[in-house]
Amino acid sequence: MQVIIQQLQQDAKDAVNAMQASLDSAGNGVQQVRQTADALGRIATEVQAINRMNHEVAASVREQTQMAGSVERSVGDISQAAEQTASRADQLSRVAGELNSHAGQLSTMLKRFRL
């Protein structure tokens, strides 16, 4: 009977030790879960920061695209103004030539009146 009691006591101690080991293991598991949750929280925060930066980059790209379009239109306007200026310079050159011709003709006519 004494042996049975000792065996039961030993089994009870082993059971307590096993439960304590399980409790320790569960505590470690809970700690690891908390650490994982904290890490995931930091990752989520960083992902949100990256998303904000992506939106800022996209907005900058849109703004630069608009500016490039504006510059393109301005260059087109400058090109058109240069073409108009060149055309007007040609016209002025022709008119100046015609005026020079008319001046020559008038000079010839004036000489006839003097004779």
OpenMM code with the backbone's topology and positions (N, CA, C; nanometers):
from openmm import Vec3, app, unit

residues = "MET GLN VAL ILE ILE GLN GLN LEU GLN GLN ASP ALA LYS ASP ALA VAL ASN ALA MET GLN ALA SER LEU ASP SER ALA GLY ASN GLY VAL GLN GLN VAL ARG GLN THR ALA ASP ALA LEU GLY ARG ILE ALA THR GLU VAL GLN ALA ILE ASN ARG MET ASN HIS GLU VAL ALA ALA SER VAL ARG GLU GLN THR GLN MET ALA GLY SER VAL GLU ARG SER VAL GLY ASP ILE SER GLN ALA ALA GLU GLN THR ALA SER ARG ALA ASP GLN LEU SER ARG VAL ALA GLY GLU LEU ASN SER HIS ALA GLY GLN LEU SER THR MET LEU LYS ARG PHE ARG LEU".split()
positions = [
    Vec3(0.0819, -0.1179, 0.0000),
    Vec3(0.0000, 0.0000, 0.0000),
    Vec3(0.0875, 0.1259, 0.0000),
    Vec3(0.1939, 0.1215, 0.0799),
    Vec3(0.2871, 0.2335, 0.0872),
    Vec3(0.3464, 0.2587, -0.0504),
    Vec3(0.3768, 0.1576, -0.1234),
    Vec3(0.4352, 0.1701, -0.2561),
    Vec3(0.3350, 0.2359, -0.3500),
    Vec3(0.2099, 0.1980, -0.3390),
    Vec3(0.1055, 0.2551, -0.4247),
    Vec3(0.0924, 0.4034, -0.3954),
    Vec3(0.0945, 0.4392, -0.2665),
    Vec3(0.0804, 0.5803, -0.2278),
    Vec3(0.1997, 0.6579, -0.2810),
    Vec3(0.3192, 0.6020, -0.2669),
    Vec3(0.4383, 0.6695, -0.3164),
    Vec3(0.4321, 0.6862, -0.4690),
    Vec3(0.3832, 0.5819, -0.5330),
    Vec3(0.3701, 0.5882, -0.6784),
    Vec3(0.2698, 0.6959, -0.7190),
    Vec3(0.1569, 0.7020, -0.6464),
    Vec3(0.0559, 0.8044, -0.6741),
    Vec3(0.1114, 0.9445, -0.6484),
    Vec3(0.1885, 0.9590, -0.5404),
    Vec3(0.2487, 1.0879, -0.5099),
    Vec3(0.3471, 1.1276, -0.6209),
    Vec3(0.4257, 1.0304, -0.6654),
    Vec3(0.5209, 1.0578, -0.7720),
    Vec3(0.4487, 1.0953, -0.9014),
    Vec3(0.3414, 1.0208, -0.9317),
    Vec3(0.2625, 1.0515, -1.0510),
    Vec3(0.2005, 1.1909, -1.0409),
    Vec3(0.1556, 1.2265, -0.9201),
    Vec3(0.0963, 1.3585, -0.8990),
    Vec3(0.2020, 1.4666, -0.9204),
    Vec3(0.3256, 1.4445, -0.8669),
    Vec3(0.4345, 1.5404, -0.8855),
    Vec3(0.4694, 1.5526, -1.0347),
    Vec3(0.4730, 1.4382, -1.1030),
    Vec3(0.5026, 1.4411, -1.2462),
    Vec3(0.3952, 1.5184, -1.3223),
    Vec3(0.2688, 1.4982, -1.2825),
    Vec3(0.1575, 1.5680, -1.3467),
    Vec3(0.1696, 1.7185, -1.3223),
    Vec3(0.2052, 1.7559, -1.1970),
    Vec3(0.2212, 1.8981, -1.1631),
    Vec3(0.3362, 1.9571, -1.2447),
    Vec3(0.4463, 1.8830, -1.2531),
    Vec3(0.5610, 1.9308, -1.3319),
    Vec3(0.5238, 1.9460, -1.4804),
    Vec3(0.4493, 1.8505, -1.5316),
    Vec3(0.4067, 1.8571, -1.6710),
    Vec3(0.3142, 1.9755, -1.6934),
    Vec3(0.2220, 1.9984, -1.5982),
    Vec3(0.1304, 2.1128, -1.6107),
    Vec3(0.2079, 2.2440, -1.6026),
    Vec3(0.3109, 2.2476, -1.5123),
    Vec3(0.3912, 2.3694, -1.4998),
    Vec3(0.4685, 2.3948, -1.6300),
    Vec3(0.5215, 2.2883, -1.6888),
    Vec3(0.5933, 2.3019, -1.8158),
    Vec3(0.4985, 2.3493, -1.9254),
    Vec3(0.3765, 2.2965, -1.9269),
    Vec3(0.2761, 2.3396, -2.0247),
    Vec3(0.2407, 2.4859, -2.0034),
    Vec3(0.2263, 2.5245, -1.8766),
    Vec3(0.1941, 2.6635, -1.8442),
    Vec3(0.3080, 2.7555, -1.8888),
    Vec3(0.4329, 2.7152, -1.8627),
    Vec3(0.5484, 2.7947, -1.9068),
    Vec3(0.5510, 2.8057, -2.0590),
    Vec3(0.5264, 2.6930, -2.1252),
    Vec3(0.5256, 2.6913, -2.2708),
    Vec3(0.4150, 2.7811, -2.3247),
    Vec3(0.2968, 2.7763, -2.2619),
    Vec3(0.1861, 2.8615, -2.3045),
    Vec3(0.2215, 3.0087, -2.2840),
    Vec3(0.2878, 3.0383, -2.1708),
    Vec3(0.3304, 3.1762, -2.1449),
    Vec3(0.4276, 3.2237, -2.2508),
    Vec3(0.5215, 3.1371, -2.2896),
    Vec3(0.6153, 3.1723, -2.3970),
    Vec3(0.5413, 3.1928, -2.5288),
    Vec3(0.4424, 3.1078, -2.5550),
    Vec3(0.3623, 3.1210, -2.6773),
    Vec3(0.2871, 3.2529, -2.6794),
    Vec3(0.2297, 3.2910, -2.5663),
    Vec3(0.1570, 3.4184, -2.5566),
    Vec3(0.2530, 3.5342, -2.5808),
    Vec3(0.3737, 3.5254, -2.5226),
    Vec3(0.4720, 3.6312, -2.5417),
    Vec3(0.5117, 3.6403, -2.6888),
    Vec3(0.5305, 3.5282, -2.7540),
    Vec3(0.5657, 3.5287, -2.8956),
    Vec3(0.4514, 3.5852, -2.9802),
    Vec3(0.3288, 3.5537, -2.9448),
    Vec3(0.2130, 3.6081, -3.0163),
    Vec3(0.2084, 3.7602, -2.9997),
    Vec3(0.2353, 3.8089, -2.8784),
    Vec3(0.2363, 3.9540, -2.8557),
    Vec3(0.3471, 4.0210, -2.9368),
    Vec3(0.4649, 3.9590, -2.9395),
    Vec3(0.5750, 4.0149, -3.0174),
    Vec3(0.5403, 4.0161, -3.1660),
    Vec3(0.4770, 3.9097, -3.2115),
    Vec3(0.4356, 3.9029, -3.3516),
    Vec3(0.3318, 4.0105, -3.3822),
    Vec3(0.2365, 4.0286, -3.2917),
    Vec3(0.1333, 4.1321, -3.3106),
    Vec3(0.1976, 4.2703, -3.3149),
    Vec3(0.2949, 4.2943, -3.2263),
    Vec3(0.3647, 4.4243, -3.2282),
    Vec3(0.4385, 4.4442, -3.3607),
    Vec3(0.5066, 4.3389, -3.4080),
    Vec3(0.5795, 4.3480, -3.5342),
    Vec3(0.4831, 4.3744, -3.6492),
    Vec3(0.3701, 4.3049, -3.6489),
    Vec3(0.2701, 4.3267, -3.7551),
    Vec3(0.2140, 4.4684, -3.7485),
    Vec3(0.1966, 4.5210, -3.6287),
    Vec3(0.1503, 4.6593, -3.6141),
    Vec3(0.2502, 4.7572, -3.6725),
    Vec3(0.3807, 4.7336, -3.6457),
    Vec3(0.4840, 4.8216, -3.7024),
    Vec3(0.4866, 4.8099, -3.8542),
    Vec3(0.4698, 4.6885, -3.9044),
    Vec3(0.4671, 4.6676, -4.0498),
    Vec3(0.3493, 4.7420, -4.1110),
    Vec3(0.2327, 4.7328, -4.0475),
    Vec3(0.1132, 4.8020, -4.0996),
    Vec3(0.1358, 4.9531, -4.1023),
    Vec3(0.1993, 5.0057, -3.9979),
    Vec3(0.2284, 5.1494, -3.9930),
    Vec3(0.3218, 5.1890, -4.1066),
    Vec3(0.4242, 5.1084, -4.1307),
    Vec3(0.5184, 5.1371, -4.2393),
    Vec3(0.4508, 5.1258, -4.3754),
    Vec3(0.3614, 5.0299, -4.3913),
    Vec3(0.2884, 5.0155, -4.5175),
    Vec3(0.2021, 5.1391, -4.5416),
    Vec3(0.1390, 5.1897, -4.4362),
    Vec3(0.0591, 5.3119, -4.4505),
    Vec3(0.1470, 5.4296, -4.4903),
    Vec3(0.2672, 5.4377, -4.4313),
    Vec3(0.3592, 5.5463, -4.4670),
    Vec3(0.4009, 5.5334, -4.6139),
    Vec3(0.4265, 5.4116, -4.6580),
    Vec3(0.4630, 5.3890, -4.7987),
    Vec3(0.3470, 5.4278, -4.8901),
    Vec3(0.2249, 5.3935, -4.8508),
    Vec3(0.1071, 5.4306, -4.9303),
    Vec3(0.0950, 5.5823, -4.9417),
    Vec3(0.1178, 5.6531, -4.8305),
    Vec3(0.1122, 5.8000, -4.8348),
    Vec3(0.2186, 5.8539, -4.9306),
    Vec3(0.3386, 5.7970, -4.9232),
    Vec3(0.4454, 5.8421, -5.0136),
    Vec3(0.4093, 5.8125, -5.1587),
    Vec3(0.3489, 5.6973, -5.1835),
    Vec3(0.3069, 5.6638, -5.3202),
    Vec3(0.2056, 5.7655, -5.3717),
    Vec3(0.1124, 5.8054, -5.2862),
    Vec3(0.0126, 5.9055, -5.3269),
    Vec3(0.0810, 6.0398, -5.3551),
    Vec3(0.1796, 6.0755, -5.2724),
    Vec3(0.2510, 6.2008, -5.2954),
    Vec3(0.3280, 6.1959, -5.4270),
    Vec3(0.3912, 6.0828, -5.4540),
    Vec3(0.4652, 6.0679, -5.5802),
    Vec3(0.3689, 6.0765, -5.6980),
    Vec3(0.2536, 6.0097, -5.6866),
    Vec3(0.1549, 6.0134, -5.7956),
    Vec3(0.1070, 6.1571, -5.8187),
    Vec3(0.0833, 6.2306, -5.7100),
    Vec3(0.0394, 6.3704, -5.7240),
    Vec3(0.1495, 6.4533, -5.7908),
    Vec3(0.2740, 6.4289, -5.7532),
    Vec3(0.3858, 6.5018, -5.8154),
    Vec3(0.3965, 6.4696, -5.9633),
    Vec3(0.3767, 6.3433, -5.9977),
    Vec3(0.3833, 6.3028, -6.1387),
    Vec3(0.2725, 6.3718, -6.2176),
    Vec3(0.1517, 6.3764, -6.1592),
    Vec3(0.0408, 6.4452, -6.2284),
    Vec3(0.0749, 6.5929, -6.2476),
    Vec3(0.1304, 6.6547, -6.1446),
    Vec3(0.1651, 6.7972, -6.1537),
    Vec3(0.2734, 6.8190, -6.2590),
    Vec3(0.3734, 6.7327, -6.2618),
    Vec3(0.4793, 6.7461, -6.3609),
    Vec3(0.4259, 6.7235, -6.5015),
    Vec3(0.3327, 6.6318, -6.5156),
    Vec3(0.2715, 6.6071, -6.6461),
    Vec3(0.1968, 6.7311, -6.6932),
    Vec3(0.1235, 6.7943, -6.6013),
    Vec3(0.0522, 6.9172, -6.6361),
    Vec3(0.1511, 7.0272, -6.6743),
    Vec3(0.2608, 7.0374, -6.5981),
    Vec3(0.3609, 7.1397, -6.6281),
    Vec3(0.4261, 7.1128, -6.7638),
    Vec3(0.4527, 6.9862, -6.7927),
    Vec3(0.5124, 6.9520, -6.9219),
    Vec3(0.4183, 6.9904, -7.0355),
    Vec3(0.2881, 6.9671, -7.0160),
    Vec3(0.1896, 7.0071, -7.1163),
    Vec3(0.1869, 7.1575, -7.1332),
    Vec3(0.1967, 7.2285, -7.0228),
    Vec3(0.1978, 7.3750, -7.0279),
    Vec3(0.3220, 7.4251, -7.1015),
    Vec3(0.4366, 7.3648, -7.0718),
    Vec3(0.5605, 7.4035, -7.1397),
    Vec3(0.5493, 7.3727, -7.2884),
    Vec3(0.4926, 7.2580, -7.3215),
    Vec3(0.4757, 7.2202, -7.4622),
    Vec3(0.3874, 7.3215, -7.5350),
    Vec3(0.2776, 7.3618, -7.4699),
    Vec3(0.1890, 7.4614, -7.5316),
    Vec3(0.2627, 7.5956, -7.5484),
    Vec3(0.3421, 7.6332, -7.4486),
    Vec3(0.4165, 7.7592, -7.4563),
    Vec3(0.5182, 7.7552, -7.5696),
    Vec3(0.5867, 7.6422, -7.5832),
    Vec3(0.6835, 7.6287, -7.6922),
    Vec3(0.6116, 7.6369, -7.8264),
    Vec3(0.4942, 7.5748, -7.8350),
    Vec3(0.4141, 7.5841, -7.9577),
    Vec3(0.3741, 7.7273, -7.9874),
    Vec3(0.3344, 7.8007, -7.8825),
    Vec3(0.2970, 7.9414, -7.8997),
    Vec3(0.4174, 8.0238, -7.9466),
    Vec3(0.5333, 7.9969, -7.8865),
    Vec3(0.6552, 8.0695, -7.9254),
    Vec3(0.6904, 8.0381, -8.0700),
    Vec3(0.6781, 7.9122, -8.1082),
    Vec3(0.7076, 7.8717, -8.2464),
    Vec3(0.6131, 7.9421, -8.3432),
    Vec3(0.4859, 7.9454, -8.3081),
    Vec3(0.3869, 8.0110, -8.3939),
    Vec3(0.4175, 8.1613, -8.4040),
    Vec3(0.4541, 8.2238, -8.2914),
    Vec3(0.4871, 8.3666, -8.2933),
    Vec3(0.6109, 8.3919, -8.3787),
    Vec3(0.7082, 8.3013, -8.3720),
    Vec3(0.8294, 8.3164, -8.4544),
    Vec3(0.7953, 8.3044, -8.6023),
    Vec3(0.7065, 8.2101, -8.6353),
    Vec3(0.6647, 8.1960, -8.7753),
    Vec3(0.5920, 8.3213, -8.8231),
    Vec3(0.5047, 8.3754, -8.7383),
    Vec3(0.4324, 8.4971, -8.7750),
    Vec3(0.5295, 8.6137, -8.7912),
    Vec3(0.6275, 8.6214, -8.7028),
    Vec3(0.7273, 8.7291, -8.7126),
    Vec3(0.8069, 8.7170, -8.8419),
    Vec3(0.8463, 8.5940, -8.8755),
    Vec3(0.9212, 8.5722, -9.0000),
    Vec3(0.8355, 8.6088, -9.1205),
    Vec3(0.7075, 8.5710, -9.1156),
    Vec3(0.6174, 8.6040, -9.2258),
    Vec3(0.6015, 8.7550, -9.2389),
    Vec3(0.5852, 8.8230, -9.1280),
    Vec3(0.5706, 8.9692, -9.1316),
    Vec3(0.7007, 9.0362, -9.1781),
    Vec3(0.8142, 8.9787, -9.1384),
    Vec3(0.9418, 9.0344, -9.1837),
    Vec3(0.9534, 9.0206, -9.3354),
    Vec3(0.9082, 8.9055, -9.3896),
    Vec3(0.9078, 8.8882, -9.5359),
    Vec3(0.8179, 8.9918, -9.6013),
    Vec3(0.7000, 9.0107, -9.5436),
    Vec3(0.6065, 9.1092, -9.5991),
    Vec3(0.6677, 9.2487, -9.5951),
    Vec3(0.7301, 9.2838, -9.4820),
    Vec3(0.7923, 9.4153, -9.4700),
    Vec3(0.9060, 9.4306, -9.5703),
    Vec3(0.9787, 9.3228, -9.5923),
    Vec3(1.0884, 9.3272, -9.6890),
    Vec3(1.0340, 9.3532, -9.8296),
    Vec3(0.9239, 9.2834, -9.8648),
    Vec3(0.8629, 9.3067, -9.9970),
    Vec3(0.8111, 9.4495, -10.0078),
    Vec3(0.7441, 9.4956, -9.9035),
    Vec3(0.6911, 9.6324, -9.9061),
    Vec3(0.8057, 9.7319, -9.9161),
    Vec3(0.9136, 9.7081, -9.8446),
    Vec3(1.0286, 9.7981, -9.8523),
    Vec3(1.0862, 9.7983, -9.9932),
    Vec3(1.0916, 9.6797, -10.0548),
    Vec3(1.1392, 9.6718, -10.1931),
    Vec3(1.0489, 9.7489, -10.2867),
    Vec3(0.9176, 9.7349, -10.2664),
    Vec3(0.8213, 9.8067, -10.3509),
    Vec3(0.8356, 9.9578, -10.3292),
    Vec3(0.8502, 9.9983, -10.2017),
    Vec3(0.8673, 10.1408, -10.1726),
    Vec3(0.9955, 10.1937, -10.2358),
    Vec3(1.0994, 10.1120, -10.2316),
    Vec3(1.2255, 10.1519, -10.2935),
    Vec3(1.2070, 10.1683, -10.4441),
    Vec3(1.1332, 10.0740, -10.5043),
    Vec3(1.1059, 10.0816, -10.6479),
    Vec3(1.0255, 10.2067, -10.6796),
    Vec3(0.9215, 10.2326, -10.5988),
    Vec3(0.8384, 10.3521, -10.6195),
    Vec3(0.9209, 10.4800, -10.6007),
    Vec3(1.0101, 10.4773, -10.5031),
    Vec3(1.0957, 10.5947, -10.4806),
    Vec3(1.1838, 10.6189, -10.6023),
    Vec3(1.2333, 10.5091, -10.6601),
    Vec3(1.3148, 10.5228, -10.7817),
    Vec3(1.2335, 10.5794, -10.8952),
    Vec3(1.1125, 10.5305, -10.9096),
    Vec3(1.0252, 10.5808, -11.0162),
    Vec3(0.9936, 10.7285, -10.9939),
    Vec3(0.9645, 10.7660, -10.8708),
    Vec3(0.9346, 10.9060, -10.8400),
    Vec3(1.0569, 10.9940, -10.8687),
    Vec3(1.1709, 10.9429, -10.8353),
    Vec3(1.2934, 11.0188, -10.8601),
    Vec3(1.3114, 11.0421, -11.0097),
    Vec3(1.2838, 10.9375, -11.0877),
    Vec3(1.2950, 10.9506, -11.2329),
    Vec3(1.1945, 11.0524, -11.2841),
    Vec3(1.0725, 11.0458, -11.2330),
    Vec3(0.9688, 11.1401, -11.2755),
    Vec3(1.0053, 11.2829, -11.2360),
    Vec3(1.0628, 11.3011, -11.1181),
    Vec3(1.1023, 11.4354, -11.0753),
    Vec3(1.2109, 11.4923, -11.1664),
    Vec3(1.3001, 11.4084, -11.2085),
    Vec3(1.4067, 11.4523, -11.2977),
    Vec3(1.3491, 11.4999, -11.4310),
    Vec3(1.2428, 11.4375, -11.4762),
    Vec3(1.1815, 11.4782, -11.6027),
    Vec3(1.1184, 11.6163, -11.5902),
    Vec3(1.0603, 11.6443, -11.4725),
    Vec3(0.9977, 11.7725, -11.4555),
    Vec3(1.0994, 11.8837, -11.4487),
    Vec3(1.2134, 11.8607, -11.4069),
    Vec3(1.3179, 11.9615, -11.3896),
    Vec3(1.3804, 11.9973, -11.5241),
    Vec3(1.3769, 11.9121, -11.6166),
    Vec3(1.4423, 11.9384, -11.7441),
    Vec3(1.3651, 12.0297, -11.8267),
] * unit.nanometer
topology = app.Topology()
chain = topology.addChain("A")
for resn in residues:
    res = topology.addResidue(resn, chain)
    for name in ("N", "CA", "C"):
        topology.addAtom(name, app.Element.getBySymbol(name[0]), res)
